[in-house]
C-alpha cells in the first residue's frame, strides 16, 4: 500500500524528507506565539506522545540556520502566510535534550549532561569563529565542547551559547529544552541522605535553568518538555511569565496524541479501516484536558505491522519502552494498601483520587496521592471524565494495552508475595497425581492475588509460570514440542520426570470440567509429550480457570 511509516522517528526534517506519514500538529506553532504571551512554556506529557518530534518541528520552523519552507509545504501552519514570513527561519534556536542524563550515580549522570551540552556545541562550532563573539565566551564554549568546563561554566552554559548566538545574529534566541526532568526523576530514585545524588543534581539543573530563563536578556522565549511538572519553586524560582500545561489542562491538549478523526484518516490512507475497533480497544482512551486521544507511538507501530501483514495482531508496544517498575513499587508499598483500588481499575471501574500536577522530584514517592499523580502524568492511568476539573479526579486505565501491564504487575506481585510452602505443596500434589489437592491449592493461590473479572488466558498462563519459576525446576513456556506448543513444561531432570500443562479459560463455571478435558485432548492430539526422551514419568494435566477458581484434571494416558 502507498503508506510509509517512520516508527520512532523524532527528527521532523528527516521524517518529512523521507515522505513518512505525518499527522499535522503544526498549528501549535501559531497558537504558541500568537495566542499566548509566555516567556517560558512547559508541556508535560507521558513518554511516546510526540514531545520530541514537536520540539524538532519547532526548531526547524524557527531556526535561522535552516531553510525549512520545503518541509512545511502543505501543512496547516503555512496557511498563516504573514506569520510564516515573520517567524519561519528568522530566529537563532538553541535546542538541547536532557534525555540521556540519567545513571545509577551522580558522577555518571553529570558527565552525560555535559555530553549533551558538548554535542550542542559540536553542531554550531562556527559560532566560535565569529569576530562579533566575545573572546571570553569563545574560551568557555571550547571548554564546554571539550569537557573541561568548570561546574559554574556548565551551569551557565545555555546562557553563554545564547549570548554568542545573539552576538552573531543580532536577535534574541528561542530556547528549546526537551526531557528536562529526566536527570531529577532518576536522581529521586536514590536515597539522597546516602549519596547526595538528588541534591547535587538539583543544584546543577536549577543552575542551568535559572541562568537561561531568569532575567536573560538574550531570550526570546523558551519551550520546555518533560513527563512531570516539577514544582516551580524547586527549579524555576524567579522565572517570570511562566506557564505550564499538563495532562489536566485544556489548552494545547489536542497537540499531543492522535484524535479519533486523525486515526480514522490514517486508517483510510493505509486502507486498513477494518482495524478501527481493535486499534481503539488497544491504544485509545487517554484524556488530556478535554481531548480524547490515542497513543501515537502505539498507533504508528501497529500501522507499520499492518503495512507488512494485513492480519497483524496488536501488540503491547508500551511495555518495552518504559520503566514499568513503578507499578510494582506502588503495589508493594507497606505504608498504604492500593490492592483494592487496583482491583477496581482492573475490573474496568474508576477511582477518585486527589491529584497534583506540581511536585518536587524528591517527593514523588512520598505519599499515595503523589504516586497516583505520577501514574496519571506518566500515562498509566487517565482521567475518566473529560469535563471533570478540580483536585479530586476520577481515574481509569485507558485501554487494553495498559491493562495488560497492570496484569503483568499483579503476576509479579503475586510471585513475590506467595507463600513458598503452599507452592511446594502444589508441586508435590502434581507429582503425586493428587488433582483434588492441586485444585484446592491453585484456587487458594488465586484467591490471594489482586482480583479482576476480565481475565485473559495469557494471565492464567503467566500465573502458572510464576508459581513454578524459581522453585528448583526447569520450566519451559510455549516452546515447540510435538506438533504444537504446550503452555507449560516442567522438568525434574534429576528424577527423570516431567509435567505437561495446558491451561484454558472457561466462559462459565459449568464449562470448567469439559475445558479440562479439551486441554488434555489437545496435549494428546498435538503430541506435546513426545520428544521427552529419557524421562520415565510424564504427567499431563489440563487446568481450567473461571475467575478465581481452578479445576485440575489428569490424563489417564500418562506415560
Buried (B, 14 or more C-beta within 10 A) or exposed (E): EEBEBBEEBBBBBEBBEEEBBBBEBBBBBBEBBEEBEBBBBBBBBBBBBBBBBBBBBBBBBBBBBBEBEEBBEEBBBBEBEEBBEEBBBBBBBBBBBBBBBBBEEBEEBBEBBBEBBBEBBEEBEEBBEEEEBEEEBBEBBBBBBEEEBEEEBBBBBBBBBBBBBBBBBEBBBBBBBBBBBBBBBBBBBBEBEEBBBBEBBBEBBBBBBBBBBBEBEBBBBBBBBBBBBBBBEBBBEEBEEBBBBBBBBBEBBBBBBBBEEBBBBBBEEBEBEEBBEEBBEBBBBBBBBBBBBBBBBBBBBBBBBBBEEEEBEBBBBBEEEBEBEBBBEBBEEEEEEBEEBBBBBBEEBBBEBBBBBBBBBBEBBEEBBBBBBBBBBBBBBBBBEBEBEEEEBBBBBBBBBBBBBBBBBBBBBBBEEBEEEBBEBBBEBBBEEBBEBBBBBBBBBBEEBBBBEEBEEBBBBBBBBBBBBEEEBEBBBBEEBBEBBBBBBBBBEEEEBBBBBBBBBBEEEEBBBEBBBBBBEBBBEBEBBEEBEEBEBBBBBBBBBBBBBBBBBBBEEBE
